[in-house]
Amino acid sequence: MFLHNLSRRSFLKTTTALTWISPLTTLLDQAGPDRSGASLVAYVGTFSSPLHDTLPTQMDLPPGNGRGILRFRIDRTTGAMTPIGVVEMDVSPSSLAINGTGTRLYSANETDRVGDDKQGSISAFAVNRADGRLELLNTVRSGGAGPTYVSVHPGGRHLLVANYFGGSVAVLPIQADGRLGDASDVKVAGGTIGPTRATHAPTGSFAISGHDRTHAHMILADPSERFVLHADLPALPTASKIRM
């Protein structure tokens, strides 16, 4: 892959692929208030290989060496990580989120091949509190292509999704049993697309921005829990209301 064809996101993902795991990790404490003797489990999302749904020209989604969602036990004294399991998937679960009680885990599956409208998908898992194992509950469409970030609203009833390739954000209702419902609201990001190259880039620079379209990159509720904020890679910020 030539440097002049790399966007910032491509560079970061390619670098991540070399280490075979995504740096997006979620820790699960399997104990109650007294944590001193409890086992600590880490779930690690990966860019997985082989990917069965990557377009040959899709530079922004390089295959990694992962195999799905990895599970590690963390030594509380030394910090050493011991692999204890994996949920194999044929898509890249590159972002993970756990609910407030540590009983459900959600993964953003970074694909663009689901359904006639080519969306991504989100999976819900039950967490076994005895050993940290994951049990798939269900998988639903993400409300856009290439979901790259998920977060659980503090109220615990909604999952927030940022779809990178689709340039959209979505709200998925979390049902009483932890399963996900279909998107209750989807908003496509607007705003002015930024320049492909920096106006004052140094002479000889090959860096490009990846600003070909809107790319929703992150979504999170604010501390008051009244508002939801999302960051977009190339567009100037705009505000929109979403329903929850």
HELIX and SHEET records of a PDB file:
HELIX    1   1 LEU A    3  ASN A    5  5                                   3    
HELIX    2   2 ARG A    8  THR A   19  1                                  12    
SHEET    1   A 4 THR A  25  ASP A  29  0                                        
SHEET    2   A 4 LEU A  40  VAL A  44 -1                                        
SHEET    3   A 4 GLY A  68  ILE A  74 -1                                        
SHEET    4   A 4 MET A  81  GLU A  88 -1                                        
SHEET    1   B 4 PRO A  93  ILE A  98  0                                        
SHEET    2   B 4 ARG A 104  VAL A 114 -1                                        
SHEET    3   B 4 GLN A 119  VAL A 127 -1                                        
SHEET    4   B 4 LEU A 134  ARG A 141 -1                                        
SHEET    1   C 4 PRO A 147  VAL A 152  0                                        
SHEET    2   C 4 HIS A 158  ASN A 163 -1                                        
SHEET    3   C 4 SER A 168  PRO A 173 -1                                        
SHEET    4   C 4 ASP A 185  VAL A 188 -1                                        
SHEET    1   D 2 ALA A 216  ALA A 221  0                                        
SHEET    2   D 2 VAL A 228  ASP A 232 -1                                        
END                                                                             
